[in-house]
Amino acid sequence: MRKALLLFLSLMPGLAFAQAEALENPGTVSAVQDRAYRLNHELTLGIGVLPADAYYKGYFAGVGYTYHFSDSFAWQVGRGSYSYNVQTGLRSQLENDFGVAPTAAAFEDEVQWMVGSDVLWSPLYGKTAFLNRKVLHFEAFVIGGATIFKLNREGGFRPGANVGLGLRLFSSQNVSFRLDVTNNFLFAGARRIVNVPTIQLGTAFNFGATE
């Protein structure tokens, strides 16, 4: 009996310490907050630029419709853009100083308009505080699809594969803003592939979804 009492008394400090530690650190609990905004039918109006060609810069206006199957998967059913092209100083110099004809082959790959369709995958959604005054909700997505280009040359229809990244900033349930940065691999024939990057900033109007 005395030995049992002594053993109990010797274990008391350890038990008390373990109990206090358990009270101070009851365990870690984590939770994933649901999205504040959901999308269904999306109409996008945007403006953008074709920045890469050395002989011209294209400034385009575009429209597109996207159907969202879920929070992470969507199909941009159709998109179309018309480009207003401006000659660069390099082209003007080649024409004026070196007599290069405006119909030279190097100048015949200007994009006049383009239409396409894409799949969107949105693996990232989050929110952040802006100046500790406003909570901003955003998502990032991956773009993959196909584009048909109309070039300024005669019969200049060319297919291309489109890949890129996008970022969406939500303003409300019905309005958000999109930044799409893509690169089109334009199949120009004779084993020739031309890169046509696009940068588009758009306003998206969302219908048919609830918070």
Backbone torsions as a table, in degrees:
resi	resn	phi	psi	omega
1	MET	NA	-42.2	-179.9
2	ARG	-66.4	-38.5	179.4
3	LYS	-65.7	-39.1	178.9
4	ALA	-64.7	-39.3	179.3
5	LEU	-66.3	-43.0	178.3
6	LEU	-63.2	-39.4	178.4
7	LEU	-64.6	-40.1	178.8
8	PHE	-64.2	-42.8	-179.9
9	LEU	-65.5	-34.8	-179.7
10	SER	-71.9	-27.1	179.9
11	LEU	-85.8	-15.5	-176.6
12	MET	-57.9	-46.8	-179.6
13	PRO	-59.9	-40.8	179.5
14	GLY	-64.3	-42.2	178.5
15	LEU	-64.4	-40.8	179.2
16	ALA	-65.2	-39.4	179.2
17	PHE	-65.8	-43.9	179.5
18	ALA	-63.3	-37.7	179.5
19	GLN	-68.0	-41.2	178.7
20	ALA	-65.1	-39.1	179.3
21	GLU	-65.8	-38.8	179.0
22	ALA	-64.7	-36.8	179.2
23	LEU	-70.2	-36.3	-179.5
24	GLU	-73.9	-34.2	-178.4
25	ASN	-126.6	79.4	-175.3
26	PRO	-70.2	-7.2	-178.4
27	GLY	124.4	162.8	-178.5
28	THR	-101.4	128.0	179.4
29	VAL	-119.6	124.9	179.2
30	SER	-122.0	148.7	179.9
31	ALA	-144.2	143.2	177.0
32	VAL	-100.4	117.9	-178.5
33	GLN	-74.7	139.6	179.8
34	ASP	-69.8	160.2	178.6
35	ARG	-65.0	142.0	177.1
36	ALA	-81.1	-27.5	-177.1
37	TYR	-128.4	139.3	175.8
38	ARG	-124.8	153.4	-176.0
39	LEU	-117.7	150.9	175.8
40	ASN	-136.0	-80.7	175.6
41	HIS	-100.7	127.2	-174.5
42	GLU	-127.6	124.6	173.9
43	LEU	-110.3	123.7	-175.5
44	THR	-115.9	130.9	172.5
45	LEU	-116.7	127.0	-173.9
46	GLY	-144.5	165.7	171.9
47	ILE	-128.5	150.5	-176.6
48	GLY	-158.3	-172.7	-176.1
49	VAL	-141.9	145.3	169.4
50	LEU	-104.0	98.8	-165.1
51	PRO	-94.0	-7.0	-161.5
52	ALA	-93.3	-28.7	-172.4
53	ASP	-68.5	138.8	-176.9
54	ALA	-75.8	-19.3	-173.2
55	TYR	-103.1	-15.1	177.8
56	TYR	-156.4	159.8	170.8
57	LYS	-122.1	131.7	-179.2
58	GLY	-102.8	133.0	176.6
59	TYR	-118.0	117.5	-169.7
60	PHE	-124.1	156.7	171.6
61	ALA	-117.0	140.4	-174.4
62	GLY	-141.1	161.7	176.7
63	VAL	-138.9	147.6	179.7
64	GLY	-154.6	155.8	176.4
65	TYR	-123.9	132.1	-179.0
66	THR	-127.5	134.6	174.4
67	TYR	-109.3	126.9	-177.7
68	HIS	-99.5	115.5	177.5
69	PHE	-76.5	-33.1	-178.8
70	SER	-155.2	-174.8	178.8
71	ASP	-65.9	-24.8	-173.5
72	SER	-114.1	-10.3	-174.4
73	PHE	-130.9	131.8	-179.5
74	ALA	-147.2	158.5	176.9
75	TRP	-121.3	115.4	172.7
76	GLN	-80.2	92.3	-169.2
77	VAL	-58.3	-44.5	-179.9
78	GLY	-153.0	147.1	174.4
79	ARG	-147.4	146.8	178.1
80	GLY	-146.2	145.8	-178.0
81	SER	-142.9	145.9	174.4
82	TYR	-118.6	132.3	-173.0
83	SER	-107.6	133.7	171.2
84	TYR	-102.4	116.3	-170.2
85	ASN	-101.7	140.0	-179.5
86	VAL	-123.7	128.5	179.7
87	GLN	-67.1	144.5	176.4
88	THR	-87.7	168.6	177.7
89	GLY	-63.0	-31.4	179.7
90	LEU	-63.9	-44.2	179.2
91	ARG	-65.2	-43.2	179.2
92	SER	-60.3	-38.5	179.6
93	GLN	-67.6	-41.3	179.2
94	LEU	-63.8	-38.3	-179.4
95	GLU	-74.3	-42.5	-173.7
96	ASN	-83.3	-40.7	-173.8
97	ASP	-94.3	-26.2	-175.3
98	PHE	-118.9	2.4	173.7
99	GLY	69.0	23.9	177.3
100	VAL	-71.6	130.3	-176.8
101	ALA	-69.7	143.7	178.1
102	PRO	-61.1	-19.6	179.7
103	THR	-93.3	12.6	-180.0
104	ALA	-59.8	149.1	-176.1
105	ALA	-58.3	-32.4	-178.3
106	ALA	-65.9	-22.0	-177.6
107	PHE	-97.5	3.1	-171.1
108	GLU	-98.5	18.7	178.5
109	ASP	-112.0	23.3	177.9
110	GLU	-71.0	134.8	178.5
111	VAL	-80.6	124.0	176.1
112	GLN	-92.4	-48.1	174.1
113	TRP	-153.8	166.7	-177.9
114	MET	-151.4	145.5	175.6
115	VAL	-133.2	152.3	-178.9
116	GLY	-169.6	-178.3	179.7
117	SER	-147.6	145.1	-174.3
118	ASP	-142.3	159.3	168.7
119	VAL	-105.5	136.3	179.5
120	LEU	-116.2	132.6	175.7
121	TRP	-122.8	123.0	-175.0
122	SER	-114.0	89.6	-178.4
123	PRO	-84.4	-11.0	-172.4
124	LEU	-126.5	124.7	174.4
125	TYR	-136.6	139.6	-178.5
126	GLY	-161.7	-178.9	175.9
127	LYS	-143.7	153.5	-180.0
128	THR	-147.1	158.3	179.7
129	ALA	-93.7	135.0	177.6
130	PHE	-105.7	111.2	-179.3
131	LEU	54.7	26.7	-179.4
132	ASN	56.8	24.0	-178.8
133	ARG	-120.9	-25.9	-175.4
134	LYS	-143.4	139.5	177.2
135	VAL	-95.5	124.2	-179.5
136	LEU	-105.2	130.1	177.0
137	HIS	-104.5	136.3	-176.1
138	PHE	-147.0	164.3	172.5
139	GLU	-145.9	153.2	175.4
140	ALA	-117.3	144.9	-176.9
141	PHE	-143.6	160.0	178.5
142	VAL	-106.0	140.2	-176.4
143	ILE	-117.2	135.8	174.3
144	GLY	-150.4	130.7	-178.3
145	GLY	-175.3	-153.0	-176.6
146	ALA	-136.7	152.2	-178.2
147	THR	-137.3	141.4	170.0
148	ILE	-108.5	126.6	-178.5
149	PHE	-107.6	142.5	168.1
150	LYS	-108.6	114.5	179.2
151	LEU	-94.3	168.5	-175.0
152	ASN	-78.7	-9.7	176.3
153	ARG	-76.1	159.2	-178.5
154	GLU	-66.6	130.4	-177.7
155	GLY	66.2	26.9	-171.9
156	GLY	-85.3	55.0	173.1
157	PHE	-93.1	128.3	-178.2
158	ARG	-137.1	138.6	175.9
159	PRO	-86.8	159.3	178.0
160	GLY	-154.8	155.8	174.7
161	ALA	-101.1	134.5	-172.6
162	ASN	-115.5	127.2	175.8
163	VAL	-137.8	149.8	179.3
164	GLY	176.9	-168.4	-178.9
165	LEU	-129.2	155.0	178.4
166	GLY	-141.4	158.2	178.1
167	LEU	-136.3	132.9	179.8
168	ARG	-120.6	134.5	175.1
169	LEU	-115.9	121.4	-177.6
170	PHE	-83.9	132.2	172.7
171	SER	-98.5	-38.8	177.5
172	SER	-159.1	-175.3	178.0
173	GLN	-63.4	-30.2	-174.0
174	ASN	-103.1	-11.4	-176.8
175	VAL	-134.1	134.5	173.2
176	SER	-145.2	167.9	-178.7
177	PHE	-122.8	133.9	-174.9
178	ARG	-117.5	139.5	169.3
179	LEU	-119.5	115.1	-179.8
180	ASP	-112.5	124.0	176.6
181	VAL	-121.7	113.0	-174.8
182	THR	-132.2	166.4	171.9
183	ASN	-131.1	127.0	177.3
184	ASN	-100.1	126.2	174.8
185	PHE	-91.4	98.4	-173.5
186	LEU	-85.1	122.2	179.6
187	PHE	-86.5	100.6	-172.6
188	ALA	-93.4	7.0	177.7
189	GLY	90.6	160.8	178.1
190	ALA	53.9	44.2	178.7
191	ARG	59.2	29.4	-177.8
192	ARG	-110.7	125.8	179.0
193	ILE	-119.0	128.4	-179.7
194	VAL	-113.3	133.3	176.1
195	ASN	-84.7	127.7	177.3
196	VAL	-124.6	89.4	177.9
197	PRO	-73.8	149.8	175.4
198	THR	-134.0	144.8	173.2
199	ILE	-127.7	121.6	-177.5
200	GLN	-131.4	134.3	173.1
201	LEU	-113.6	124.3	-174.3
202	GLY	-136.0	160.8	172.3
203	THR	-106.9	127.0	-176.2
204	ALA	-110.1	132.0	177.1
205	PHE	-108.1	121.4	-171.9
206	ASN	-108.3	133.2	-177.4
207	PHE	-130.3	150.3	170.2
208	GLY	83.3	6.2	179.9
209	ALA	-120.3	154.4	178.5
210	THR	-117.4	162.7	179.3
211	GLU	-71.1	NA	NA
